[in-house]
Amino acid sequence: MNNHRAWKTLSYWCELIDGKPPSTCKLDGRPRTEADQLSWWYQSPVAHNALTSRNLAYLAAYVELTGPRIPMRGIYFCFNGYLHLDRAVMRSLHAGGLVKDERRWFLLTDEGRAQLESWLVQDGNHFRRVSDAEQKG
């Protein structure tokens, strides 16, 4: 994985679901170790509705990049470092029950899967975009 893939994936989902480009796509050479603690995520401003188009777009991008287990410290990209997750988005998704926390991971919940099922389908431990044929059913 590289930062181009991160940006392209975030851009794809934000444009599709939210109609706007992503507002954040921060890569850093180090993991965000303080993010291991759920309390750190709740230091961001008050959580907003988990089901906003922006939140769902970021969730779709993160799940496409990592599968159902999203590392709290950031998504590692070989040679480029870590894509740090958007704190306000993840806090809202957690508070809304679309992800839950387990040690150093956010795990996609059944509710989170249900919200993404029109765009992503699980294929083993990974998720892939729903094909045109699958959309037409």
Stockholm file with secondary structure:
# STOCKHOLM 1.0

chainA/1-137         MNNHRAWKTLSYWCELIDGKPPSTCKLDGRPRTEADQLSWWYQSPVAHNALTSRNLAYLAAYVELTGPRIPMRGIYFCFNGYLHLDRAVMRSLHAGGLVKDERRWFLLTDEGRAQLESWLVQDGNHFRRVSDAEQKG
#=GR chainA/1-137 SS CCHHHHHHHHHHHIIIIISSCCSCCCEESSCCGGGGSHHHHTTSSCCCCTTSHHHHHHHHHHHHHHCSEEETTCEEETTTEEECCCHHHHHHHHHTTSEEEETTEEEECHHHHHHHTTTEEEETTEEEECCHHHHHC
#=GC SS_cons         CCHHHHHHHHHHHIIIIISSCCSCCCEESSCCGGGGSHHHHTTSSCCCCTTSHHHHHHHHHHHHHHCSEEETTCEEETTTEEECCCHHHHHHHHHTTSEEEETTEEEECHHHHHHHTTTEEEETTEEEECCHHHHHC
//
